Amino acid sequence: MDLWSLLDDLHVGEKPPHPAPLPPVTSLLPRLQGRLTDGGSDTSALIGHVARLFQEADARWLFSPAEEGWAELEAAYASVVRALIGCAALLPSDEECGPPPPDDYRHVPAVATQVCSALQALLGRLEEAEGGARGLLLAVAPHVCVFAVTHFQEQAWSSSSSRLAAQSLQGALLRAGSWTSSAHLLMGEAGLGKEGEGHTGGILGGVLDDLQPQLTRDSWRRGGEAAKLVFAWTLLQVTRPALAPQLPRLLPPALLLSDHHAVENCMLGVACLHHIVLHTPACELRQYNRGQVVYQTLLKHLYTSQAPLLQRVLACLLDLLLVLEKPPSSVSPSRRKPCRHDDVLRLLLTHMEAEHKVLLRRVYASVLPAYLDRVGVAVCRHLRRLERVVVGYLEVSDPPEETSRLKVLEALQTAMAAAWPRFACRVDVLLPCLLRLLADMSCDPPLPEAVRHQLTTRASRCVTLLHAIAHRDLQVDSGWEGLGSLATVTMTTET
């Protein structure tokens, strides 16, 4: 079949009665876009014809600009690519009813696979082309990237074959532009800290332009599940120094995600915020009070009852606090005033004291040592709450790993090392608690030996610190650290 017959099948050009040169591609692309946009019952055949057009047409004809130059050709191809992608468009979500049921996506994987083949054919020709085709590739790359990322996700609208096709399309896109990775694709050479020849910029701006209409406060929920997944994937690929210039466009959608009522969306938003905190200069986050906005958003999530979300929030807060202020442990005593570190630690200890759910207790206990190490000697402001938390957590077993007890013992050791003079008056409360723990370890056969050893070792270190803090007013049997016997520790009386 010659090219005129293929154009006739596409209904974008009729074969003349005698041999004639092909019309300019710029005059055919708008008609091709119209055919793709109109759709119809024969969409599958139409996409197949488009793929053949990209494969069989002469590259000099496919990528020949008109008198207006390359700008018109780039806009025409971008429109055709968007129309192709629209053939496999996902149904919008209903803000009240949520995403469509999986059955509504049953026709999407097959169409997406065909669209991937057509786009891959176009990218293959662009890879072989020279000259201004680089600008043409950059014009269509953002749309192709968004489509590929949408469909290689393991979601209701994808199948194993469509995911494989989307991954192959992403690989073809990287090869066409000589990009080494997805991060290189988005950030370019400059974003990776390298100096390269030719075009050094990435397509991050174009990807955000494509996503932006679906990520506003009024429209992002109607954009379906795909928009948030593509946004999160894009953001998590971008690091310093490419993230800071795009911060005004990246931070608002991340905040919107973190404020969503669905836990999975909220967790995704917090992960995005944490990535922003880690990969943005502190001066950029402090500008326009952005860091304070993120801080207030995260602070609200400390009241959640979802353990995975709470763990992400506490980890993000720990890094964000370094952006907002100096850690209390590094400030001179004369300038050590109550700060956000104190606010977070106070709230953390208050929640720990009242918490009874095992999963949440583990999360709280796992982050407590890091927060105590950060505040240093300023833990003196929180010793009453900390004492009640330590006693309460050591009294309750947490088998089989005993995570809560181990982490609380580590937190106690950290606090005593930082503020040891204030623990002399707390020996009468902490020492019996530690001895009861050692007694439990000696008569708890189901406990794994490795866990028993860790608990005994950490409790022993805490008793040793109490011994030193009490100015050796404790008498300790020399064999008490052995695992087979329990120490005999008594308070001496003054004669």
QUIBELKA-V974770 format. One record per residue. N is the residue number from 0. PHI is phi as a letter, one per 30 degrees, with the letter a starting at -180 (NA if undefined). Layout:
{{N & PHI} {N & PHI}}
This chain:
{{0 & NA} {1 & d} {2 & d} {3 & d} {4 & d} {5 & d} {6 & d} {7 & d} {8 & d} {9 & d} {10 & i} {11 & c} {12 & a} {13 & c} {14 & d} {15 & d} {16 & d} {17 & b} {18 & e} {19 & b} {20 & d} {21 & d} {22 & d} {23 & e} {24 & d} {25 & d} {26 & d} {27 & c} {28 & d} {29 & d} {30 & d} {31 & d} {32 & d} {33 & d} {34 & d} {35 & d} {36 & d} {37 & d} {38 & i} {39 & j} {40 & d} {41 & c} {42 & d} {43 & d} {44 & d} {45 & d} {46 & d} {47 & d} {48 & d} {49 & d} {50 & d} {51 & d} {52 & e} {53 & d} {54 & d} {55 & c} {56 & d} {57 & d} {58 & d} {59 & d} {60 & d} {61 & d} {62 & c} {63 & c} {64 & d} {65 & d} {66 & d} {67 & d} {68 & j} {69 & d} {70 & e} {71 & d} {72 & d} {73 & d} {74 & d} {75 & d} {76 & d} {77 & d} {78 & d} {79 & d} {80 & d} {81 & d} {82 & d} {83 & d} {84 & d} {85 & d} {86 & d} {87 & c} {88 & d} {89 & d} {90 & d} {91 & d} {92 & d} {93 & c} {94 & e} {95 & c} {96 & c} {97 & i} {98 & d} {99 & d} {100 & d} {101 & e} {102 & d} {103 & d} {104 & c} {105 & d} {106 & c} {107 & d} {108 & e} {109 & d} {110 & d} {111 & d} {112 & d} {113 & d} {114 & d} {115 & d} {116 & d} {117 & d} {118 & d} {119 & d} {120 & d} {121 & d} {122 & d} {123 & d} {124 & d} {125 & d} {126 & d} {127 & d} {128 & d} {129 & b} {130 & i} {131 & d} {132 & d} {133 & d} {134 & d} {135 & d} {136 & d} {137 & d} {138 & d} {139 & c} {140 & e} {141 & e} {142 & d} {143 & d} {144 & d} {145 & d} {146 & d} {147 & d} {148 & d} {149 & e} {150 & c} {151 & c} {152 & d} {153 & d} {154 & b} {155 & d} {156 & c} {157 & b} {158 & b} {159 & d} {160 & d} {161 & d} {162 & d} {163 & d} {164 & d} {165 & d} {166 & d} {167 & d} {168 & d} {169 & d} {170 & d} {171 & d} {172 & d} {173 & d} {174 & d} {175 & d} {176 & c} {177 & h} {178 & d} {179 & d} {180 & a} {181 & d} {182 & d} {183 & d} {184 & e} {185 & d} {186 & c} {187 & i} {188 & d} {189 & d} {190 & d} {191 & c} {192 & i} {193 & c} {194 & c} {195 & b} {196 & d} {197 & i} {198 & d} {199 & c} {200 & d} {201 & c} {202 & c} {203 & e} {204 & d} {205 & d} {206 & d} {207 & d} {208 & d} {209 & d} {210 & d} {211 & e} {212 & d} {213 & c} {214 & c} {215 & d} {216 & e} {217 & d} {218 & c} {219 & d} {220 & d} {221 & d} {222 & d} {223 & i} {224 & d} {225 & d} {226 & e} {227 & d} {228 & d} {229 & d} {230 & d} {231 & d} {232 & d} {233 & d} {234 & d} {235 & d} {236 & d} {237 & c} {238 & b} {239 & d} {240 & c} {241 & d} {242 & d} {243 & e} {244 & d} {245 & c} {246 & e} {247 & e} {248 & c} {249 & c} {250 & d} {251 & e} {252 & d} {253 & d} {254 & d} {255 & d} {256 & d} {257 & d} {258 & c} {259 & d} {260 & d} {261 & d} {262 & d} {263 & d} {264 & d} {265 & d} {266 & d} {267 & d} {268 & d} {269 & d} {270 & d} {271 & d} {272 & d} {273 & d} {274 & d} {275 & d} {276 & d} {277 & d} {278 & c} {279 & b} {280 & e} {281 & e} {282 & d} {283 & d} {284 & d} {285 & d} {286 & d} {287 & h} {288 & i} {289 & d} {290 & d} {291 & d} {292 & d} {293 & d} {294 & d} {295 & d} {296 & d} {297 & d} {298 & d} {299 & d} {300 & d} {301 & d} {302 & c} {303 & d} {304 & c} {305 & c} {306 & d} {307 & d} {308 & d} {309 & d} {310 & d} {311 & d} {312 & d} {313 & d} {314 & d} {315 & d} {316 & d} {317 & d} {318 & d} {319 & d} {320 & d} {321 & d} {322 & d} {323 & d} {324 & a} {325 & d} {326 & d} {327 & e} {328 & d} {329 & c} {330 & c} {331 & d} {332 & e} {333 & d} {334 & c} {335 & d} {336 & c} {337 & e} {338 & b} {339 & d} {340 & e} {341 & d} {342 & d} {343 & d} {344 & d} {345 & d} {346 & d} {347 & d} {348 & d} {349 & d} {350 & d} {351 & d} {352 & d} {353 & c} {354 & d} {355 & b} {356 & d} {357 & d} {358 & d} {359 & d} {360 & d} {361 & d} {362 & d} {363 & e} {364 & d} {365 & d} {366 & c} {367 & e} {368 & e} {369 & d} {370 & d} {371 & d} {372 & d} {373 & d} {374 & d} {375 & i} {376 & d} {377 & d} {378 & d} {379 & e} {380 & d} {381 & b} {382 & d} {383 & d} {384 & d} {385 & d} {386 & d} {387 & d} {388 & d} {389 & e} {390 & d} {391 & d} {392 & d} {393 & d} {394 & d} {395 & c} {396 & d} {397 & b} {398 & d} {399 & c} {400 & d} {401 & h} {402 & d} {403 & d} {404 & d} {405 & d} {406 & d} {407 & d} {408 & d} {409 & d} {410 & d} {411 & d} {412 & d} {413 & d} {414 & d} {415 & d} {416 & d} {417 & d} {418 & b} {419 & d} {420 & d} {421 & d} {422 & c} {423 & d} {424 & d} {425 & c} {426 & d} {427 & d} {428 & c} {429 & d} {430 & d} {431 & e} {432 & d} {433 & d} {434 & d} {435 & d} {436 & d} {437 & d} {438 & d} {439 & d} {440 & d} {441 & d} {442 & b} {443 & b} {444 & e} {445 & d} {446 & d} {447 & e} {448 & d} {449 & d} {450 & d} {451 & e} {452 & d} {453 & d} {454 & d} {455 & d} {456 & d} {457 & d} {458 & d} {459 & d} {460 & d} {461 & d} {462 & d} {463 & d} {464 & d} {465 & d} {466 & d} {467 & d} {468 & d} {469 & d} {470 & h} {471 & i} {472 & d} {473 & c} {474 & c} {475 & c} {476 & d} {477 & d} {478 & c} {479 & d} {480 & d} {481 & d} {482 & d} {483 & d} {484 & b} {485 & c} {486 & d} {487 & c} {488 & c} {489 & b} {490 & d} {491 & d} {492 & c} {493 & d} {494 & c}}
